[in-house]
């Protein structure tokens, strides 16, 4: 008798093969890479220009016999250039997950094979596990290609080398991005298995994507009083942190509503974690990675709990085959 592991591996391999033959993964990955690289290249060229100006100034001082110590070396933070890269992963990565989830269910339903598969000696958990494993492998591969190309481009175009610590930080963001996109795969997969009409399932999935990835973060940012001025209102007015907290107490209800809207967005949690790890948010520059992860652990838990909740909903809820018959 074939083991469950072998069955899951077979289903996963078929899922990967079908996606590659349909060129769907290639198309979406290429779009993600292209969009991310455009943003990254523009920022990297700007950093390279700043780096060249410093080198020219240093060489000029040396030629004049001046001590190099007279020239204060600017702080270069190449990982900050990945801001646009992360933002594209938030938006396009979520679309990739939804499309793969929808396809994983639609492929079986469109050929009326789902009911037949589940009447054979193949458990629902095994079938769904194979689907999840195959598509998770596709997502991780697509993001790995994107992050590798992005990292090489960042180092090459900016002219600023990346150390082992930088690579490790990028790897952490890659892992978070993979979990984030897999969560959207589960969302699309569950909806396509739960709603009788497939077009309706896709419409609902993208309505949720629009609400959680685009609308909620934008509302949260727009409603934040400190975001109304570049660099922050409190910083521009030289208001100390204790005074800032006292001022915000007067807007406690408003701030609670605003923060709740942001907290509902998985994109915002992924963004906050990534911006902290990469040092895109200035307060995390120079901080030990362990301290950063500890400070942003709530975002890590949010992504993990979301995955556990969606996976539980997928595996523990029995499929209603009468609702999933081909129209």
C-alpha positions, 0 to 999 in steps of 0.5 A: 500500500502506498504511504501517505507521504508518497501520495502527498509527494505525488500530488505535489509533483503533479501540481508543480508540473501542471503549473509549469506547463501552464506557464502561470508561475513563470508569468507571475514570477517574471512580473514580480521580478520586473516590478521589484527590479525597476524600483530597486534599480532606481534607488540603487543608482541613487545610492551609487551616486552618493557613494561615488561622490564620497570616493571623489571627495576622499581622493581629492583630500588625499591629493591635497595632502589633507587628512582623510579624517576631515571627511566624515564618511556617510552611513550607507544602508544598502538594505534600505533600498529594498523598500520598494522591493518589499512593497511589491512583494506585498501586493504582487505576492498576494496576487500570486498566492490567490491565483495559485490557490484559485487554480489549485481548486479550479483545475479539479473542479473544472474537470469534475475530478474532485468528487472522483478523487475523494471517492478513492482510497485517498483521504481528504487530508492527503489530497489537500496536503499534496495541493498545499505542499506543491503550491508552497514549493512553487511560491518559495521557488518564485520568491527565492528567484525574486530575492536572489535576483534582487540581492544581486542587483542591489549589490551590483548596481549600488556598488556597495557590498553586502555582508553576511549579516545583510544576506541573513537579514534578507533571508529572514524577510524572504522567509516572512514573504513566503509565509505571507504569500502562502497565507493568501494561497490558502485564502484563495484555495479555501474560497474556491473550494467553498463557494459553488461558483468559481467566478464568485470565489475569485471575486471574493478573494480579490475583494479581500485582497483589495481590503487587506492589502491596499485599503486598510494599510492606506487608511491606517497611514493616512489617519496617522497624524504623525504621517502628515509631515515628512519625517513626522510631525512630532520630530519636526516640532522637536517634541520629546517622546514623553510629551508625544505620548501625553499628546496621543492620550487625548486621541486614544479612541481615534488612535485605537480605531486607526491602529485596529484597521492597520492590525487587520492587514497581513500586509502591514504586519509583513511590512513592519517586520521587513522594514525593521529587519532591513533597517528601512525604519530608521529607529532600527538601524544599528540595532542587533537583529535579535532585539529587532525580532524581539520587538517585532515578534507580534508581527511574526506571531500574526503571520504564524497564527493566520497560517495556522487558522487558515490551515485548520479551516482547510483541513478540518472542514469536510468538503461538501461535494454537492456544492462543488459539482461542475456547473 
